[in-house]
């Protein structure tokens, strides 16, 4: 399932950050998600980094019913669409400035027509200009060394805030053979691959990658797997994963 077609409505419903964008949601409910690809759970650019939304799969329970979620052979990932800087890019403000890159993405799976880019984790806007040049606008907060990663279409990740979230003491999740891929180092949003928030979870044989925050600040971090203890102090379960 792909949520990209619904992104536009998040800017027109008047709810701002009060809204929640979720791909698959289990609320006091149970079920199995098997062999499903979840992607495109991205908030609009003006909400990116300011709203805690954009979750791939979310299971929560606030009562005695409980939620029991099983994920098997499930993917929250997008094809890599990166290149590198040919030369260092100094800190400063740019307006349609020419920047050399190893190659502008023009493959069948990933074609760049213009829009947001991440340059060494900093969010800028750009447009293609030939096979090895982009025109960059925006503010680069620090110098990016030559060879730094340039990510095209970075807001087209599978999720923004978190890939899989299991929340509340009455929620139990079993996750096996899952792929959860973030957008890589960036200074806008602190993504978490799998969040276990007061719930119980068993995670086995799964690949969780590219959840990395470069913006700094107190408490602003990203985790591949984030576990928060239940209120009764009991263990959250176990996980075996490939980071």
SVG drawing of the C-alpha trace seen along z (x, -y; Angstrom):
<svg xmlns="http://www.w3.org/2000/svg" viewBox="-12 -33 48 47">
<polyline fill="none" stroke="black" stroke-width="0.4" points="0.0,0.0 1.2,-3.5 0.0,-6.6 1.6,-9.2 -1.7,-10.1 -3.2,-11.2 -0.5,-13.6 -2.1,-16.6 -5.2,-16.4 -3.0,-16.9 -2.4,-20.5 -6.1,-21.3 -8.0,-19.8 -7.1,-22.6 -5.8,-20.2 -2.1,-20.9 0.0,-18.8 -3.2,-17.6 -3.7,-15.0 -2.2,-11.6 -1.1,-9.9 -0.9,-6.1 -0.7,-3.4 -2.2,-0.4 -3.8,-1.1 -4.9,1.5 -6.9,-0.3 -8.1,2.2 -7.9,4.7 -5.8,7.7 -4.6,9.1 -1.8,10.4 0.0,8.3 1.9,10.7 3.6,10.1 2.6,6.4 4.7,3.4 3.9,0.2 5.3,-3.1 4.6,-6.8 3.5,-7.6 5.1,-11.1 3.7,-14.4 3.9,-17.5 7.1,-19.5 5.8,-22.3 5.0,-19.8 8.1,-17.7 10.3,-17.9 7.6,-19.8 4.8,-17.3 5.2,-13.8 3.3,-12.0 3.8,-9.6 3.7,-6.1 3.7,-2.9 2.0,-0.4 0.5,-1.3 -1.0,0.9 -2.4,-0.5 -4.9,0.5 -6.4,-1.6 -8.6,1.0 -9.1,4.7 -9.7,5.8 -6.0,5.6 -4.3,5.6 -2.3,8.5 -0.4,7.8 1.7,10.2 3.9,8.9 5.5,11.4 7.5,10.7 6.5,7.1 8.5,4.3 8.6,0.6 11.3,-0.5 12.0,-2.5 14.7,-2.0 17.9,-4.0 18.2,-7.1 21.5,-8.7 24.6,-10.2 27.6,-12.1 29.0,-15.7 31.8,-16.2 33.3,-19.0 32.7,-20.4 29.6,-22.5 30.2,-25.4 27.8,-26.6 25.6,-29.4 22.4,-30.4 22.0,-29.4 19.7,-30.5 19.7,-28.3 23.4,-27.7 25.1,-25.1 26.5,-22.1 28.4,-19.2 27.4,-15.7 28.5,-12.3 25.3,-11.6 21.7,-13.0 19.2,-10.2 17.5,-9.4 17.0,-5.6 13.7,-3.8 13.3,-3.2 14.3,-6.6 14.1,-9.7 14.7,-13.2 12.6,-16.0 13.3,-18.5 12.2,-19.2 13.6,-18.4 17.1,-16.9 19.2,-16.0 22.8,-17.1 24.8,-15.5 21.6,-15.3 20.6,-19.0 17.3,-19.7 17.5,-21.9 15.6,-22.2 17.1,-21.5 16.4,-20.9 18.4,-18.8 20.8,-20.6 22.4,-18.1 23.7,-14.7 26.1,-15.8 24.8,-19.1 21.9,-20.3 20.8,-23.8 20.4,-24.2 18.4,-26.7 18.1,-27.0 20.4,-27.3 23.2,-24.8 23.9,-25.0 27.4,-23.5 30.0,-22.5 29.4,-19.3 32.6,-17.6 33.2,-16.3 31.8,-12.8 28.9,-13.6 25.6,-11.8 23.0,-13.6 19.6,-12.0 17.0,-12.7 13.3,-12.7 14.0,-12.2 10.4,-12.8 9.3,-9.8 10.4,-7.4 8.2,-4.6 7.5,-6.7 8.5,-9.9 8.1,-9.5 8.3,-5.7 8.0,-2.5 6.2,-0.2 4.7,-1.4 3.4,0.9 1.9,-1.1 0.2,-0.5 0.5,2.3 -2.4,4.3 -0.6,4.5 1.5,7.4 3.4,7.5 5.3,10.3 7.5,9.1 9.4,11.5 11.2,11.2 10.5,7.5 12.4,4.8 12.2,1.3 14.2,-1.4 14.4,-5.1 15.6,-7.9 19.1,-8.0 21.0,-10.8 19.0,-14.0 18.6,-17.1 14.9,-17.4 13.2,-14.4 14.4,-11.9 12.9,-8.7 12.6,-5.4 12.4,-2.1 10.4,-0.1 9.0,-1.6 7.8,0.5 6.1,-2.0 4.9,-0.3 3.9,2.7 5.3,6.3 7.1,7.3 9.2,10.1 11.3,9.1 13.1,11.8 15.1,12.0 14.4,8.5 16.5,5.8 16.2,2.2 18.4,-0.4 18.9,-4.1 17.2,-5.7 19.7,-8.5 19.2,-12.0 22.0,-14.6 20.3,-17.7 21.5,-17.4 19.6,-18.9 18.7,-17.4 16.8,-14.2 16.6,-14.4 17.9,-11.0 16.9,-8.2 16.8,-4.5 16.5,-1.4 14.5,0.2 13.3,-2.0 11.9,-0.3 10.2,-2.2 9.5,-0.3 6.0,0.7 4.5,-1.2 4.5,1.9 8.2,2.4 7.9,5.7 10.1,6.7 9.1,5.8 10.0,9.1 13.0,9.8 14.4,8.9 16.8,10.4 17.5,8.2 20.0,7.2 20.8,3.5"/>
</svg>
